[in-house]
Amino acid sequence: MKEIAEIDLHLYILNRSLLDKEIVEEIERRIPTDSQLAAELEEIKEFYSNYEQTIYEKTQKVFVLTPLNLKLNKPDQITLAAQQSTTTESSLKYVKTFLSAEKYVIVRMFHHPETKEYEFYVICEDERSVKNAIIRIPFLNKELITNEDGVAKISEDYIPEDIELIVELQS
């Protein structure tokens, strides 16, 4: 029985067209009867599958966020942590929370009715990634860039609650 080089097994998994026809046929002929070869091929396949997933996760920095539908009775009566007491009237009104299904990325949207300014707070697992994050608002065809704290502001008369946001985190 002819020995099959390990590199040939990797090429068999990655791109069979790079191998000679005879080597491909030899591997395929042995797979049903050689459990060690079949197991080795399965390990190689799993390795590349895990590798591709790891590379995808490390390079994936753009997230589509959709509105979170919370059933809050009075969302505009949220007391901010920075307020001294509940009797202080906040000019900042909570509007909506957006989140990503792929990874832990959240954006909270607030509105200043007096100044007609909206604030977007980006929250994610790596707090350093929120600095200079890009928030795209396709509804308005606009992009915002967050400050050091992950906050971006925009002056608009009205932004609906059911918009979609796209967030690109920085590394």
C-alpha positions as CSV (number, residue, x, y, z in Angstrom):
1,M,0.0,0.0,0.0
2,K,1.4,3.4,-1.1
3,E,2.0,6.0,1.7
4,I,-0.1,9.1,1.3
5,A,1.7,12.3,2.4
6,E,0.0,14.5,5.0
7,I,0.2,17.5,2.7
8,D,-1.9,15.5,0.2
9,L,-4.5,14.9,2.9
10,H,-4.7,18.6,3.6
11,L,-5.0,19.4,-0.1
12,Y,-7.7,16.7,-0.5
13,I,-9.8,18.6,2.1
14,L,-8.9,22.1,0.9
15,N,-8.9,21.8,-2.9
16,R,-8.8,18.4,-4.6
17,S,-8.1,19.9,-8.0
18,L,-4.5,20.7,-6.8
19,L,-3.8,17.0,-6.5
20,D,-3.0,14.4,-9.1
21,K,-6.0,12.3,-10.2
22,E,-4.2,9.1,-9.0
23,I,-3.8,10.5,-5.4
24,V,-7.4,11.6,-5.2
25,E,-8.5,8.1,-6.4
26,E,-6.2,6.4,-3.9
27,I,-7.6,8.4,-0.9
28,E,-11.2,7.8,-2.0
29,R,-10.5,4.1,-2.4
30,R,-9.0,3.8,1.1
31,I,-11.5,5.9,3.0
32,P,-14.2,3.2,3.4
33,T,-11.8,0.5,4.6
34,D,-9.1,2.5,6.5
35,S,-10.6,3.9,9.7
36,Q,-7.4,5.6,10.7
37,L,-7.3,7.5,7.3
38,A,-10.9,8.5,7.6
39,A,-10.4,9.7,11.2
40,E,-7.3,11.8,10.1
41,L,-9.3,13.3,7.3
42,E,-12.1,14.2,9.7
43,E,-9.6,15.9,12.0
44,I,-8.2,17.9,9.2
45,K,-11.6,18.9,8.1
46,E,-12.6,20.0,11.6
47,F,-9.3,21.9,12.0
48,Y,-10.0,24.0,8.9
49,S,-13.6,24.5,9.9
50,N,-12.5,25.8,13.3
51,Y,-9.8,27.9,11.7
52,E,-12.2,29.6,9.3
53,Q,-14.6,30.3,12.1
54,T,-11.8,31.9,14.2
55,I,-10.6,34.0,11.3
56,Y,-14.2,35.1,10.6
57,E,-14.8,36.1,14.2
58,K,-11.5,38.0,14.4
59,T,-12.2,40.0,11.2
60,Q,-16.0,40.4,11.7
61,K,-16.4,44.0,12.9
62,V,-19.6,45.1,11.1
63,F,-22.9,44.3,12.7
64,V,-26.5,44.9,11.7
65,L,-28.6,45.9,14.7
66,T,-32.3,45.7,14.8
67,P,-34.7,47.4,17.3
68,L,-35.3,45.5,20.5
69,N,-39.1,45.5,21.3
70,L,-39.3,46.0,25.0
71,K,-42.8,46.5,26.5
72,L,-42.0,49.4,28.8
73,N,-44.9,51.3,30.2
74,K,-43.3,54.7,30.2
75,P,-39.9,54.6,28.4
76,D,-39.6,58.4,28.5
77,Q,-39.6,58.4,32.3
78,I,-36.2,56.7,32.8
79,T,-34.0,58.2,35.5
80,L,-30.4,58.4,34.4
81,A,-27.7,57.2,36.8
82,A,-26.1,60.7,36.7
83,Q,-29.2,62.4,38.0
84,Q,-29.1,63.4,41.7
85,S,-32.7,62.6,42.4
86,T,-35.9,61.4,40.7
87,T,-37.4,64.8,41.0
88,T,-34.8,66.2,38.5
89,E,-36.4,66.4,35.1
90,S,-34.2,64.9,32.4
91,S,-34.1,66.4,29.0
92,L,-32.7,63.2,27.7
93,K,-35.5,60.8,26.6
94,Y,-35.0,57.1,26.0
95,V,-36.1,56.0,22.5
96,K,-35.0,52.5,21.7
97,T,-32.4,49.7,22.2
98,F,-30.8,48.0,19.2
99,L,-28.9,44.8,19.3
100,S,-26.9,42.4,17.1
101,A,-27.8,38.8,16.8
102,E,-24.2,37.8,15.8
103,K,-22.3,39.2,18.7
104,Y,-22.8,41.2,21.9
105,V,-23.2,44.7,20.4
106,I,-25.9,47.0,21.7
107,V,-26.8,50.6,20.8
108,R,-29.1,52.7,22.9
109,M,-30.8,55.7,21.3
110,F,-31.8,58.7,23.3
111,H,-33.4,62.0,22.2
112,H,-33.2,65.6,23.4
113,P,-36.6,67.1,22.4
114,E,-35.5,70.7,23.1
115,T,-32.3,70.5,21.0
116,K,-33.7,68.0,18.5
117,E,-30.5,66.0,19.0
118,Y,-30.3,62.2,19.1
119,E,-27.5,60.3,21.0
120,F,-26.4,56.8,20.3
121,Y,-24.5,54.8,22.9
122,V,-22.5,51.8,21.6
123,I,-21.9,49.0,24.1
124,C,-20.0,45.8,23.3
125,E,-17.8,43.1,24.9
126,D,-14.5,44.9,24.2
127,E,-15.0,48.5,25.5
128,R,-12.0,49.7,23.6
129,S,-13.8,48.9,20.3
130,V,-16.5,51.6,20.9
131,K,-14.1,54.4,20.4
132,N,-14.4,55.8,16.8
133,A,-17.0,53.1,15.9
134,I,-19.0,53.9,12.8
135,I,-22.8,53.9,13.1
136,R,-24.6,53.8,9.7
137,I,-28.2,54.9,9.6
138,P,-29.4,53.7,6.2
139,F,-32.8,55.4,6.7
140,L,-31.1,58.8,6.8
141,N,-28.2,57.7,4.5
142,K,-25.8,59.0,7.2
143,E,-22.8,57.8,9.1
144,L,-21.8,58.8,12.7
145,I,-18.5,58.3,14.5
146,T,-18.5,57.8,18.2
147,N,-16.3,59.6,20.7
148,E,-13.9,58.0,23.2
149,D,-16.9,56.8,25.3
150,G,-18.8,55.2,22.4
151,V,-21.3,58.1,22.0
152,A,-22.4,59.7,18.7
153,K,-24.8,62.6,18.3
154,I,-26.9,63.8,15.4
155,S,-29.3,66.7,15.0
156,E,-32.5,65.5,13.3
157,D,-36.1,66.5,13.7
158,Y,-37.3,62.9,13.8
159,I,-35.8,59.4,13.7
160,P,-38.3,56.6,13.8
161,E,-37.9,53.8,16.4
162,D,-38.0,50.9,13.9
163,I,-34.9,51.9,11.9
164,E,-32.0,49.5,11.3
165,L,-28.5,50.5,12.4
166,I,-25.2,49.1,11.1
167,V,-22.2,49.4,13.5
168,E,-18.6,49.0,12.5
169,L,-16.3,48.5,15.5
170,Q,-12.7,49.6,15.5
171,S,-9.9,47.3,16.6
